[in-house]
Amino acid sequence: MYLIEDKGGAIALMLASLFFLGTWPAVMTLLERKGRLPQHTYLDYSITNLLAAVLTAITFGQIGDSKTDKPNFLTQLSQDNWPSVLFAMGGGTVLSLGNLATQYAWAYVGLSVTEIISSCMCVVIGTTMNYFLDDKINKAEVLFPGVVCFFIAACLGSAVHSSNAADNEKKLADSKINYELKTMLSENGEYGSDVEPDSQRELEIGFGSCQKSEKVEAGTAEYLLKLEKERSIKVSGKNTSIGLAIVFFAGVCYSLFSPALNLATNDQWHTLKEGVPHLVVHTAFFYFSISCFVIGIGLNLWFLYRPVLGLRKSSFEAYLKDWNGRQWALLAGLLCGFGNGFQFMGGQAAGYAAADAVQALPLVSTFWGILLFGEYRKSSKKTYTLLLFMLTMFVIAVAVLMASADHRKN
C-alpha cells in the first residue's frame, strides 16, 4: 500500500483537502438556492462520497506488497479487527449527522458563518482530544494558542451572523416602507412621473410581480426576496436561533469524527487482540465512509416522506426523476470524499491534531459565498469590520496549527 510518511507530503495533502472540503458545501448551497430539495441532493452526494473511499482503498490501499504490520486493504477485510472497525464507523456516523445538519443550517445563517462556527468547534474540542490520543506529538506551546484563536474566531462568527441578520431585516423593512409610500403617493396623484422607471421596477420585483426573469443586485432587499422565493428551504420570518442551534449540533458532531478515526488507526486504547495489525488509514476510511453512506441514505429516504423544517414532501420516484443539478451533487460527494481521505492520510503522517488545520475550509467557503451568493453585499460597516476580524483571526489560527505539525514516530 502507499502511505505518506513525511511532513512535507502530509502538508501537501492537507492543502488539497482544504480546497476540496471548502468547495463541496458551496456546491450543495448553490443547489438549495436553486430550489432543489436537500434530500435529493444528499442522496446523490452520498453515492459518490462512498465511491471516493472505494477508489482510495483499491488504489492507494493496494499499491505495493502487503506487510505483516501494514497489510493491504483486501487483506485487512478478513482480519479480526472489529473494535477498530467500529471506531471508524462511529466516526463516519457522527460526520454524516454533522454534514446532514449543516445543509439545513446553510439556509438559516449562511454558508460562511456555518462553516466558521462548526469548524472552530471541531478544532477546539477535536484537536484537544487528538493531541492527547497522539501521545502529544504536536507542539503544545504552538498548538493550543492556535486552538484559542479558533475559539475567538467562532465567537466573532456568531457576531457576524447577528450583525448581518440585522442588516437584512433593515433592508427588507426599508424596502417595504419605500414601496408602500410610493404606491400611496402615486395613487393620490402626488408622485406621478417623479418615480424613476428603474426604481419602480425594483420595487415591483420585491413586492409586486416577483418576475423570475428580472435581474436584481446581490445584497439588496429585492435579492433577498427573490432568493426566498426560489430556494427550497424557506427561512423568512423564522427564528434564526434555530439555525445557530443546528450549527452547534453539527460542530459537536464534527469534533468527534477525527478522534474516532485516530482511535481506529492507532488503537491507543488497546482494543485489538495481540498480533492483530492496526487498521491502515485507507481501510479505516473505507469503513468510515460505509457508515456515512448508510446514515445519509437512510435518513434522507425517511426525510423524503417525513420532511423537516417545512420542506415539501417527495418520493423515491420523484428523486430518481430529478436530474436538475444532479451532476453538481455527485461532484460535491467526490470532493468531500477525497477531502476527508486526504485529511486522514495527512493526519496519520503528521498527527491528527495538526491535520485539523484543514478546518480552515471556511476561508474557501467564505470566498465561494461572497463570489457565488453575494453574501455580505451592501452590509453595514459593523458587519464588514467583524467579518475582517473573524477571517484574520482564522488565518492566524490555521497558521499556528500548521506550525505545530510533527512527524509521527512508529
C-alpha positions in Angstrom: 0.0 0.0 0.0 1.0 3.6 -0.4 1.3 5.8 2.8 2.5 9.3 3.2 5.3 9.3 5.8 7.0 12.7 5.5 5.9 16.0 6.9 6.0 17.8 3.5 3.8 15.3 1.8 1.4 15.5 4.7 1.1 19.2 4.5 0.5 19.0 0.7 -2.4 16.6 1.3 -3.8 18.9 3.9 -3.8 21.8 1.5 -5.6 19.7 -1.2 -8.1 18.6 1.5 -8.6 22.2 2.5 -9.7 23.2 -1.0 -12.0 20.1 -1.5 -13.6 20.4 1.9 -14.2 24.1 1.4 -15.7 23.8 -2.0 -18.3 21.0 -1.6 -20.5 23.0 0.8 -20.7 25.8 -1.8 -21.9 23.3 -4.4 -24.6 22.0 -2.1 -25.7 25.5 -1.1 -26.0 26.5 -4.8 -28.4 23.6 -5.4 -30.5 24.5 -2.4 -30.7 28.1 -3.5 -31.8 27.0 -7.0 -34.8 25.1 -5.4 -33.5 21.5 -5.4 -34.7 19.6 -2.3 -31.8 18.9 0.0 -33.0 15.3 0.4 -32.4 14.7 -3.3 -29.1 16.4 -3.2 -27.8 14.5 -0.2 -28.8 11.1 -1.7 -26.7 11.8 -4.8 -23.9 13.2 -2.7 -23.8 10.0 -0.5 -23.3 7.8 -3.6 -20.1 9.5 -4.8 -18.8 10.1 -1.3 -18.7 6.4 -0.8 -17.2 5.9 -4.3 -14.3 8.2 -3.4 -13.5 5.9 -0.4 -13.7 2.8 -2.5 -11.4 4.2 -5.2 -8.9 5.3 -2.5 -8.9 1.9 -0.9 -8.4 -0.2 -4.1 -5.7 2.1 -5.4 -3.6 3.6 -2.5 -4.6 0.7 -0.3 -3.5 -2.0 -2.7 -0.3 -0.4 -4.2 2.8 -2.5 -3.3 3.4 -5.6 -1.3 1.4 -6.4 1.8 3.4 -6.3 5.0 2.7 -8.0 8.3 2.3 -4.8 10.3 0.8 -2.8 7.4 -1.4 -5.2 5.3 -3.1 -4.2 2.1 -6.7 -3.2 2.0 -8.1 -6.5 0.8 -6.0 -8.5 3.3 -7.4 -6.4 6.2 -11.0 -7.1 5.3 -10.7 -10.7 6.6 -8.8 -9.9 9.8 -10.2 -9.8 13.3 -10.1 -6.0 13.7 -13.7 -5.3 14.6 -13.0 -3.0 17.6 -11.1 -0.6 15.2 -13.7 -1.0 12.5 -16.4 0.1 15.0 -14.4 3.2 15.9 -14.1 4.0 12.2 -17.8 3.5 11.6 -18.7 5.6 14.7 -16.6 8.4 13.2 -18.5 8.1 9.9 -21.8 8.2 11.8 -21.1 11.5 13.6 -19.7 13.1 10.4 -22.7 12.1 8.4 -25.0 13.6 11.1 -22.9 16.8 11.1 -23.0 17.1 7.3 -26.7 16.5 7.2 -27.3 19.2 9.8 -25.1 21.8 8.0 -27.1 21.5 4.8 -30.1 22.9 6.7 -28.0 25.4 8.7 -26.6 27.0 5.5 -30.1 28.3 4.6 -30.6 29.9 8.1 -27.2 31.5 8.8 -25.3 31.5 5.5 -22.5 29.4 4.2 -19.5 31.2 5.6 -20.8 31.6 9.2 -22.0 28.0 9.3 -18.6 26.7 8.3 -16.7 29.1 10.6 -18.6 28.1 13.8 -18.8 24.4 13.1 -15.1 24.2 12.1 -13.9 26.2 15.1 -15.9 23.9 17.4 -14.3 20.9 15.7 -10.8 22.4 16.4 -11.5 23.4 20.0 -12.8 20.0 21.0 -11.5 17.6 18.5 -7.9 18.9 18.3 -7.6 18.8 22.0 -8.7 15.1 22.0 -6.3 14.3 19.2 -3.4 15.9 20.9 -3.7 13.5 23.8 -4.6 10.5 21.7 -1.5 11.1 19.6 0.8 11.0 22.6 1.4 14.7 22.4 3.5 14.5 19.2 2.4 18.1 18.3 4.0 21.1 20.0 1.6 22.1 22.8 3.1 25.5 23.1 2.1 26.2 19.5 -1.0 24.0 19.2 -3.1 25.4 22.0 -2.6 29.1 21.2 -4.0 28.1 17.8 -7.0 26.4 19.4 -7.7 29.6 21.4 -7.6 31.6 18.1 -10.1 29.2 16.6 -12.4 29.8 19.6 -12.2 33.6 19.2 -12.9 33.2 15.5 -16.1 31.2 16.4 -17.3 33.9 18.8 -16.7 36.5 16.0 -18.6 34.3 13.6 -21.6 34.5 15.8 -21.3 38.2 16.0 -21.0 38.4 12.2 -24.2 36.4 11.8 -26.2 38.6 14.3 -25.0 41.8 12.6 -25.7 40.6 9.1 -29.2 39.3 10.1 -29.9 42.8 11.5 -28.7 44.3 8.2 -31.0 42.1 6.2 -34.0 42.9 8.4 -33.3 46.6 7.9 -33.1 46.2 4.1 -36.4 44.5 4.0 -38.1 47.0 6.3 -36.8 50.0 4.4 -37.8 48.5 1.0 -41.3 47.7 2.2 -41.7 51.2 3.7 -40.5 52.9 0.5 -42.7 50.7 -1.7 -45.8 51.4 0.3 -45.1 55.2 0.5 -44.5 55.5 -3.2 -47.6 53.4 -4.0 -49.7 55.6 -1.8 -48.4 58.9 -3.3 -48.8 57.5 -6.8 -52.4 56.6 -6.2 -53.1 60.1 -4.8 -51.5 61.7 -7.8 -48.8 63.2 -5.7 -45.9 61.2 -7.0 -46.7 60.9 -10.7 -43.9 61.0 -13.2 -41.2 61.6 -10.5 -41.0 57.8 -9.9 -37.9 56.6 -11.9 -38.6 53.5 -14.0 -35.6 51.6 -12.7 -36.6 52.2 -9.1 -40.2 51.3 -9.7 -39.2 48.1 -11.4 -37.1 47.1 -8.5 -40.0 47.7 -6.1 -42.2 45.6 -8.3 -39.7 42.7 -8.2 -39.6 42.9 -4.4 -43.3 43.3 -3.5 -45.2 43.1 -6.7 -44.8 40.7 -9.6 -41.6 39.0 -8.4 -40.8 38.1 -12.0 -38.2 35.5 -12.4 -36.7 37.0 -15.5 -35.6 40.2 -13.7 -32.0 40.5 -12.6 -31.6 42.0 -9.2 -28.4 43.1 -7.5 -27.0 40.9 -4.7 -27.3 42.3 -1.3 -30.5 44.3 -1.9 -33.9 43.6 -0.3 -35.2 42.6 -3.7 -32.4 40.0 -4.0 -33.3 38.6 -0.6 -37.0 38.3 -1.5 -36.1 36.6 -4.9 -33.9 34.2 -3.1 -36.5 33.3 -0.6 -39.0 32.6 -3.4 -36.7 30.3 -5.3 -34.9 28.4 -2.6 -36.2 25.1 -1.3 -35.8 25.8 2.5 -37.9 28.8 3.4 -36.4 30.8 6.2 -38.1 34.2 6.0 -39.8 35.1 9.3 -38.3 32.2 11.2 -36.2 32.5 14.3 -32.6 32.5 13.3 -31.6 30.9 16.6 -32.9 27.6 15.0 -30.0 27.9 12.5 -27.4 28.6 15.3 -28.7 25.6 17.3 -28.3 23.3 14.2 -24.8 24.7 13.6 -23.7 24.0 17.2 -25.1 20.4 16.9 -23.0 20.0 13.7 -20.0 21.4 15.5 -20.2 18.8 18.2 -20.5 16.0 15.6 -17.5 17.3 13.7 -15.4 17.4 16.8 -15.8 13.7 17.3 -15.2 12.1 13.9 -11.4 12.8 13.7 -10.6 11.4 17.2 -12.7 8.3 16.2 -10.6 7.8 13.1 -7.4 8.3 15.2 -8.5 5.5 17.6 -9.4 3.3 14.6 -5.9 3.6 13.0 -3.7 3.7 16.1 -5.5 1.7 18.8 -4.5 3.9 21.7 -7.0 2.1 23.9 -5.5 -1.4 23.1 -8.8 -2.9 22.0 -7.3 -5.2 19.3 -6.1 -8.7 20.1 -2.4 -9.3 20.4 -0.8 -9.8 17.0 -3.6 -8.1 15.0 -2.2 -5.2 13.0 -3.8 -1.8 13.3 -6.2 -0.7 10.6 -4.3 1.2 7.9 -5.8 4.6 7.1 -7.3 3.5 3.8 -9.2 0.6 5.3 -10.4 2.8 8.2 -11.6 5.4 5.7 -13.5 2.7 3.8 -15.4 1.6 6.9 -15.8 5.2 7.9 -17.5 6.0 4.6 -19.7 3.0 4.7 -21.4 4.2 7.8 -21.6 7.7 6.3 -23.4 6.2 3.4 -25.8 4.1 5.4 -26.8 7.1 7.7 -27.0 9.6 4.8 -29.1 7.3 2.6 -31.3 6.0 5.5 -32.2 9.4 7.0 -32.7 11.2 3.6 -35.0 8.4 2.4 -37.0 9.0 5.6 -37.0 12.7 5.0 -38.4 12.3 1.5 -41.7 11.2 3.1 -41.3 12.9 6.5 -39.6 16.2 5.7 -38.4 18.7 8.4 -38.3 22.5 8.6 -41.3 22.9 6.4 -39.9 21.3 3.3 -42.3 19.8 0.9 -42.8 16.0 0.7 -41.2 14.0 -2.1 -40.8 10.3 -3.0 -38.2 7.9 -4.2 -39.7 8.0 -7.7 -39.6 11.8 -7.7 -35.9 11.7 -6.6 -35.0 9.3 -9.5 -36.6 11.7 -12.0 -35.0 14.8 -10.5 -31.9 15.5 -12.8 -31.9 19.2 -12.1 -28.3 19.8 -10.8 -27.6 16.1 -10.2 -24.1 16.3 -11.7 -23.2 19.0 -9.2 -24.5 16.9 -6.2 -22.4 14.0 -7.4 -19.4 16.3 -7.7 -19.9 17.5 -4.2 -19.8 13.9 -2.9 -16.5 13.3 -4.7 -14.9 16.5 -3.3 -16.0 15.7 0.2 -14.9 12.1 0.0 -11.4 12.8 -1.4 -11.1 15.8 1.0 -11.7 13.6 4.0 -9.4 10.9 2.7 -6.5 13.3 2.2 -7.1 14.8 5.7 -6.8 11.3 7.3 -3.7 10.4 5.3 -2.1 13.6 6.3 -3.1 13.1 9.9 -1.7 9.6 10.0 1.7 11.0 8.9 1.9 14.3 10.9 -0.6 13.9 13.7 -4.4 14.3 13.6 -4.3 17.4 15.7 -2.2 19.2 13.1 -4.4 17.8 10.3 -7.3 19.6 11.9 -5.8 22.6 10.2 -7.9 21.7 7.2 -10.8 23.2 9.2 -9.5 26.3 7.5 -12.1 25.3 5.0 -14.4 28.3 5.9 -11.8 30.5 4.2 -12.6 28.7 1.0 -16.3 28.6 1.7 -16.4 32.3 2.5 -14.7 33.0 -0.8 -17.3 31.0 -2.6 -20.1 32.5 -0.5 -19.1 36.0 -1.5 -18.3 35.2 -5.1 -21.3 33.0 -5.9 -24.0 34.0 -3.5 -23.3 37.7 -2.8 -23.1 37.1 1.0 -22.4 40.4 2.9 -23.0 42.6 -0.1 -24.3 46.0 0.9 -23.9 45.2 4.6 -23.1 47.7 7.3 -19.6 48.8 8.3 -20.0 46.9 11.6 -20.6 43.7 9.7 -17.6 44.2 7.4 -15.4 45.1 10.4 -16.5 41.9 12.3 -16.0 39.8 9.2 -12.5 41.2 8.7 -11.5 40.4 12.3 -13.1 36.9 12.1 -11.1 36.0 8.9 -7.9 37.5 10.2 -8.2 35.5 13.4 -9.0 32.4 11.4 -5.9 32.8 9.2 -3.7 33.2 12.3 -5.2 30.2 13.9 -4.6 28.0 10.9 -1.0 29.1 10.5 -0.3 28.4 14.2 -2.0 25.0 14.0 0.1 24.0 10.9 3.2 25.1 12.7 2.5 22.5 15.4 2.8 19.6 13.0 5.4 16.9 13.6 6.4 13.5 12.2 4.6 10.5 13.7 7.2 8.1 15.1 6.1 4.4 14.8 
